[in-house]
């Protein structure tokens, strides 16, 4: 019985000792790469979905009805300003013009006859043969006939204008769009004939938040360039850089966004009206605190790092990232440049462990990252 009691006491002591050892720091004799956050100036890009519009884009519509007699340009053809594109049957409008000119001649003849009558009445009034009332009546008749002349002239001008509408010309240099109605088709007024686009230069419209708008305004005021690039639908970069030209005067209350307009040269006519793409803006971040993304992990939507105390003990630290750039985080709060963090092996350590730090500088880490030279401008 006494031996059994002693055995139980020894087992209990060993159990308590084992439990106590679990609460102590575990010394990990392996070396783990450890680095310090670095403060430097960096650049990052932001892409905005954009709608592309031609410098000029118009719909060419018929101003008069009739049959399309001839189409002088093909779809996709480059045309010059003043070039004839469509001819509409003019016979009806030529007849209307002849009628209007005949009415004008008749009105002019009546007016001249009335002028002679007025001269005769004036002589009779001077000889007191007729009363002044007759003179006033003659003058009123002449005024009415002169008004008829003016009216006839307006009919002639209208007929000439309608006749001119039977020939549709290009208002500017551009590319012809789709032609829905072919030769011989009867068209009515306002029928869409085609579109014409001047694509030598294009506009890209995109929306930014109010905060980004204010940041952009500040950068422009400080003299920074506002050059941008255009990412095409196939993820290729448009070879001509553009610039932000204007900002609309109103913030959308529903979205909190404001529209920007950037312009891009397009001498190769690669970009078309209605194309899609993304405007890429390069932004500067001054005195940014940079850490590798590889050194972070997330728990319930929060970002953490393993910080190394002066006695080489691991502690979990919550941080607030400001923005993500390739392979790196810009930290808003939670760390300083004097802190040490575990760079690699965060899956093998836990809070309370003691490790052997293998110090690696952020400069070395940056040098090993892809395209590292484009990530920062100048280290403080």
C-alpha positions as CSV (number, residue, x, y, z in Angstrom):
1,X,0.0,0.0,0.0
2,X,2.8,2.4,0.9
3,X,4.6,1.6,-2.5
4,X,1.4,2.2,-4.3
5,X,1.0,5.6,-2.6
6,X,4.6,6.6,-3.5
7,X,4.1,5.6,-7.1
8,X,1.0,7.8,-7.3
9,X,2.8,10.7,-5.8
10,X,5.7,10.5,-8.3
11,X,3.2,10.2,-11.2
12,X,1.4,13.3,-10.0
13,X,4.6,15.3,-9.7
14,X,5.6,14.4,-13.2
15,X,2.2,15.4,-14.6
16,X,2.4,18.8,-12.8
17,X,5.9,19.3,-14.0
18,X,4.9,18.6,-17.6
19,X,2.0,21.0,-17.4
20,X,4.2,23.7,-16.0
21,X,6.7,23.2,-18.8
22,X,4.0,23.9,-21.4
23,X,3.6,27.4,-20.1
24,X,7.2,28.3,-20.4
25,X,8.8,29.7,-23.5
26,X,10.2,27.1,-25.9
27,X,13.7,27.8,-27.0
28,X,13.9,27.2,-30.8
29,X,17.5,26.7,-31.7
30,X,16.9,27.2,-35.4
31,X,17.8,30.4,-37.0
32,X,14.9,32.5,-38.5
33,X,15.4,35.4,-40.9
34,X,14.5,38.6,-39.1
35,X,14.3,42.1,-40.6
36,X,13.5,45.7,-39.7
37,X,10.8,47.8,-41.4
38,X,12.3,50.4,-43.7
39,X,11.2,54.0,-44.2
40,X,11.5,55.2,-47.8
41,X,9.7,57.0,-50.7
42,X,7.9,54.6,-52.9
43,X,5.5,54.6,-55.9
44,X,2.5,52.5,-56.5
45,X,-0.1,52.3,-59.3
46,X,-3.8,52.3,-59.3
47,X,-6.0,51.2,-62.2
48,X,-9.4,52.7,-63.0
49,X,-11.9,51.3,-65.4
50,X,-12.3,53.7,-68.3
51,X,-14.6,54.3,-71.2
52,X,-12.8,55.5,-74.4
53,X,-14.3,58.1,-76.6
54,X,-13.1,59.6,-79.9
55,X,-11.9,63.2,-80.0
56,X,-15.0,63.7,-82.2
57,X,-17.8,61.2,-82.8
58,X,-21.0,62.2,-84.5
59,X,-24.0,60.4,-86.0
60,X,-24.7,61.4,-89.6
61,X,-28.5,61.5,-90.2
62,X,-30.6,62.3,-93.2
63,X,-32.2,65.8,-93.2
64,X,-34.6,65.0,-96.0
65,X,-36.4,61.8,-97.1
66,X,-35.8,60.0,-100.4
67,X,-33.9,57.1,-102.0
68,X,-30.2,56.7,-101.5
69,X,-28.8,57.1,-105.0
70,X,-25.2,56.4,-104.2
71,X,-22.8,55.6,-101.3
72,X,-19.4,57.2,-101.9
73,X,-17.5,55.7,-99.0
74,X,-17.2,52.3,-97.4
75,X,-17.4,51.2,-93.8
76,X,-14.1,51.7,-91.9
77,X,-12.8,54.0,-94.6
78,X,-10.8,57.1,-93.7
79,X,-12.4,60.2,-95.2
80,X,-11.5,63.9,-95.3
81,X,-13.6,66.9,-94.3
82,X,-16.0,67.9,-97.1
83,X,-15.8,64.6,-98.9
84,X,-19.2,63.4,-100.3
85,X,-20.4,60.3,-98.4
86,X,-24.1,59.8,-99.6
87,X,-26.3,61.1,-102.4
88,X,-30.1,61.1,-102.0
89,X,-32.4,61.4,-105.0
90,X,-32.7,65.2,-105.6
91,X,-35.5,65.3,-108.3
92,X,-38.3,66.2,-105.9
93,X,-36.2,69.0,-104.3
94,X,-35.1,70.3,-107.7
95,X,-38.8,70.7,-108.7
96,X,-39.5,72.5,-105.4
97,X,-36.7,74.9,-106.0
98,X,-38.0,75.7,-109.5
99,X,-41.5,76.4,-108.1
100,X,-40.0,78.6,-105.4
101,X,-38.0,80.6,-107.9
102,X,-41.1,81.1,-110.1
103,X,-43.1,82.3,-107.1
104,X,-40.3,84.8,-106.4
105,X,-40.3,86.1,-110.0
106,X,-44.0,86.6,-109.8
107,X,-43.8,88.4,-106.5
108,X,-41.1,90.7,-107.8
109,X,-43.1,91.5,-110.9
110,X,-46.2,92.4,-108.8
111,X,-44.1,94.5,-106.5
112,X,-42.7,96.5,-109.5
113,X,-46.2,97.1,-110.9
114,X,-47.3,98.3,-107.5
115,X,-44.4,100.7,-107.4
116,X,-45.6,102.3,-110.7
117,X,-49.1,102.6,-109.4
118,X,-47.8,104.3,-106.3
119,X,-45.8,106.8,-108.5
120,X,-49.0,107.6,-110.5
121,X,-51.1,108.1,-107.4
122,X,-48.5,110.4,-105.9
123,X,-48.6,112.6,-109.0
124,X,-52.4,112.7,-108.8
125,X,-52.3,113.6,-105.1
126,X,-49.9,116.5,-105.9
127,X,-52.4,117.8,-108.4
128,X,-55.3,117.4,-106.0
129,X,-57.0,115.0,-108.3
130,X,-57.3,112.1,-105.8
131,X,-57.2,112.2,-102.0
132,X,-54.3,111.2,-99.8
133,X,-56.3,108.1,-98.8
134,X,-55.7,106.7,-102.2
135,X,-51.9,107.3,-101.7
136,X,-51.9,105.5,-98.4
137,X,-53.8,102.6,-100.0
138,X,-51.3,102.4,-102.8
139,X,-48.4,102.4,-100.3
140,X,-49.9,99.7,-98.2
141,X,-50.4,97.5,-101.3
142,X,-46.8,98.0,-102.3
143,X,-45.6,97.0,-98.7
144,X,-47.7,93.9,-98.9
145,X,-46.3,92.9,-102.2
146,X,-42.7,93.5,-101.0
147,X,-43.5,91.2,-98.0
148,X,-44.6,88.6,-100.6
149,X,-41.2,89.0,-102.3
150,X,-39.5,88.4,-99.0
151,X,-41.6,85.3,-98.4
152,X,-40.9,84.0,-101.8
153,X,-37.2,84.5,-101.2
154,X,-37.4,82.4,-98.0
155,X,-39.1,79.6,-100.0
156,X,-36.2,79.7,-102.5
157,X,-33.7,79.6,-99.6
158,X,-35.5,76.7,-98.0
159,X,-35.7,74.8,-101.3
160,X,-32.0,75.3,-101.9
161,X,-31.3,74.1,-98.4
162,X,-33.4,71.0,-98.8
163,X,-31.7,70.3,-102.2
164,X,-28.2,70.7,-100.5
165,X,-29.3,68.1,-97.9
166,X,-29.5,65.5,-100.6
167,X,-25.6,65.5,-100.6
168,X,-24.2,64.4,-97.3
169,X,-20.5,65.4,-96.7
170,X,-18.1,64.6,-94.0
171,X,-18.0,67.4,-91.4
172,X,-14.4,66.5,-90.4
173,X,-11.6,64.0,-91.1
174,X,-12.5,60.7,-89.6
175,X,-13.4,57.0,-90.0
176,X,-16.7,55.9,-91.3
177,X,-18.8,53.6,-89.1
178,X,-21.4,51.0,-90.0
179,X,-23.7,51.8,-92.9
180,X,-27.1,50.2,-92.3
181,X,-29.0,51.4,-95.4
182,X,-27.6,50.5,-98.7
183,X,-28.0,52.0,-102.2
184,X,-31.7,52.1,-103.2
185,X,-33.0,52.2,-99.7
186,X,-35.8,54.7,-99.0
187,X,-34.9,56.8,-95.9
188,X,-36.9,59.2,-93.9
189,X,-35.9,62.4,-92.1
190,X,-33.5,61.7,-89.2
191,X,-32.7,58.2,-90.4
192,X,-29.2,57.2,-89.2
193,X,-26.9,56.8,-92.1
194,X,-23.6,56.1,-90.4
195,X,-21.2,57.5,-87.8
196,X,-18.0,59.4,-88.2
197,X,-15.1,59.3,-85.6
198,X,-12.0,61.3,-85.4
199,X,-9.6,58.9,-83.5
200,X,-6.3,60.8,-83.9
201,X,-6.8,61.5,-80.2
202,X,-9.0,59.8,-77.7
203,X,-10.5,60.6,-74.3
204,X,-10.6,58.1,-71.4
205,X,-13.3,58.8,-68.8
206,X,-13.0,57.2,-65.4
207,X,-14.3,57.8,-61.8
208,X,-12.3,58.3,-58.6
209,X,-13.3,58.7,-55.0
210,X,-13.5,62.1,-53.4
211,X,-10.4,61.4,-51.3
212,X,-8.4,60.5,-54.4
213,X,-9.7,63.6,-56.1
214,X,-8.4,65.8,-53.3
215,X,-5.1,64.0,-53.2
216,X,-4.8,64.5,-57.0
217,X,-5.6,68.2,-56.7
218,X,-2.9,68.6,-54.0
219,X,-0.3,66.8,-56.2
220,X,-1.2,69.1,-59.2
221,X,-0.9,72.2,-56.9
222,X,2.5,71.1,-55.8
223,X,3.8,70.9,-59.3
224,X,3.8,67.1,-59.7
225,X,3.2,65.6,-63.1
226,X,-0.1,64.0,-63.8
227,X,1.0,61.6,-66.6
228,X,-1.0,58.4,-67.0
229,X,-0.9,55.2,-69.1
230,X,-3.7,53.3,-70.7
231,X,-4.0,49.5,-70.2
232,X,-5.8,48.0,-73.1
233,X,-8.4,45.2,-73.0
234,X,-5.7,42.6,-73.8
235,X,-3.6,43.9,-70.9
236,X,-1.1,45.5,-73.2
237,X,0.0,49.1,-72.5
238,X,-0.9,51.7,-75.0
239,X,2.5,53.0,-76.3
240,X,1.5,56.6,-76.1
241,X,1.3,58.2,-72.6
242,X,-1.5,60.5,-71.8
243,X,-2.4,63.2,-69.2
244,X,-5.4,64.1,-67.1
245,X,-7.0,67.1,-68.8
246,X,-10.1,68.0,-66.8
247,X,-12.3,67.0,-63.9
248,X,-16.1,67.4,-64.0
249,X,-17.6,70.0,-61.7
250,X,-19.8,67.7,-59.6
251,X,-19.4,64.7,-57.2
252,X,-22.0,62.0,-57.7
253,X,-24.1,61.8,-54.5
254,X,-25.0,58.2,-55.0
255,X,-21.4,56.9,-55.4
256,X,-19.3,59.6,-53.9
257,X,-17.2,59.5,-57.1
258,X,-16.1,62.3,-59.5
259,X,-15.4,61.8,-63.2
260,X,-11.9,62.5,-64.7
261,X,-11.0,62.8,-68.3
262,X,-7.6,61.8,-69.6
263,X,-6.4,62.2,-73.2
264,X,-4.1,59.9,-75.2
265,X,-2.5,60.4,-78.6
266,X,-3.7,57.8,-81.1
267,X,-1.8,58.4,-84.4
268,X,-1.9,54.7,-85.3
269,X,-5.8,54.8,-85.0
270,X,-5.5,51.7,-82.8
271,X,-8.1,52.9,-80.3
272,X,-11.7,53.1,-81.4
273,X,-14.7,55.0,-80.0
274,X,-16.4,52.8,-77.4
275,X,-13.3,50.8,-76.5
276,X,-12.6,49.8,-73.0
277,X,-9.5,49.8,-70.9
278,X,-8.0,51.0,-67.6
279,X,-6.3,54.3,-66.8
280,X,-3.2,53.6,-64.7
281,X,-2.0,56.4,-62.4
282,X,1.4,56.2,-60.7
283,X,1.2,57.6,-57.2
284,X,3.9,58.6,-54.8
285,X,4.1,57.7,-51.1
286,X,6.5,59.7,-49.1
287,X,8.2,58.4,-45.9
288,X,6.4,55.1,-46.2
289,X,7.0,52.3,-43.6
290,X,7.6,49.2,-45.7
291,X,7.5,45.5,-44.7
292,X,7.4,42.3,-46.8
293,X,3.9,40.8,-47.3
294,X,5.7,37.4,-46.7
295,X,6.2,38.4,-43.0
296,X,2.4,38.9,-42.4
297,X,-0.6,36.7,-41.7
298,X,-4.3,37.3,-41.2
299,X,-6.7,36.2,-38.5
300,X,-10.3,37.3,-38.7
301,X,-9.7,40.0,-41.3
302,X,-6.8,41.5,-39.2
303,X,-3.2,41.5,-40.2
304,X,-0.4,40.4,-37.8
305,X,3.3,40.0,-37.7
306,X,5.6,38.2,-35.3
307,X,7.7,40.8,-33.6
308,X,11.0,39.8,-31.9
309,X,11.7,41.3,-28.5
310,X,15.2,42.4,-27.4
311,X,15.5,39.0,-25.6
312,X,14.6,37.3,-28.9
313,X,11.1,36.3,-27.7
314,X,8.3,36.1,-30.3
315,X,5.3,38.3,-29.8
316,X,2.3,38.6,-32.1
317,X,1.6,42.2,-33.1
318,X,-1.5,43.6,-34.9
319,X,-0.7,46.1,-37.7
320,X,-2.9,48.3,-40.0
321,X,-1.8,48.2,-43.6
322,X,-2.2,51.4,-45.6
323,X,-1.9,49.9,-49.0
324,X,-0.6,46.9,-50.8
325,X,2.1,47.1,-53.4
326,X,3.7,44.1,-55.2
327,X,5.2,41.8,-52.5
328,X,5.1,44.6,-49.9
329,X,2.9,46.4,-47.4
330,X,2.9,50.1,-46.5
331,X,2.1,50.1,-42.8
332,X,-0.1,52.8,-41.4
333,X,0.2,51.9,-37.7
334,X,1.4,49.1,-35.4
335,X,5.2,49.1,-36.2
336,X,8.2,51.4,-36.3
337,X,11.5,51.2,-38.1
338,X,13.2,50.0,-34.9
339,X,11.1,46.9,-34.5
340,X,12.3,43.5,-35.6
341,X,9.9,41.1,-37.3
342,X,10.2,37.5,-38.5
343,X,10.6,37.5,-42.3
344,X,10.4,33.8,-43.0
345,X,9.2,30.8,-41.1
346,X,6.2,32.4,-39.5
347,X,4.4,29.0,-39.8
348,X,6.9,27.3,-37.6
349,X,7.0,29.8,-34.7
350,X,4.4,30.8,-32.1
351,X,4.0,33.6,-29.6
352,X,6.3,33.1,-26.6
353,X,9.0,31.2,-28.5
354,X,12.6,32.2,-28.3
355,X,14.5,32.1,-31.5
356,X,17.9,32.7,-32.9
357,X,17.5,35.8,-35.2
358,X,19.3,35.8,-38.6
359,X,19.3,39.5,-39.4
360,X,18.6,40.3,-43.1
361,X,18.2,43.9,-44.2
362,X,15.2,45.2,-46.1
363,X,17.5,46.5,-48.8
364,X,18.6,42.9,-49.4
365,X,15.0,41.7,-49.5
366,X,14.0,44.5,-51.9
367,X,16.9,43.6,-54.2
368,X,15.7,40.0,-54.5
369,X,12.1,41.0,-55.3
370,X,11.0,41.1,-59.0
371,X,11.3,44.6,-60.5
372,X,12.4,45.9,-57.2
373,X,14.1,48.9,-58.8
374,X,10.7,50.3,-59.8
375,X,9.2,50.1,-56.3
376,X,11.0,52.9,-54.6
377,X,12.5,56.2,-55.6
378,X,14.9,57.2,-52.9
379,X,15.6,55.7,-49.5
380,X,15.6,58.2,-46.6
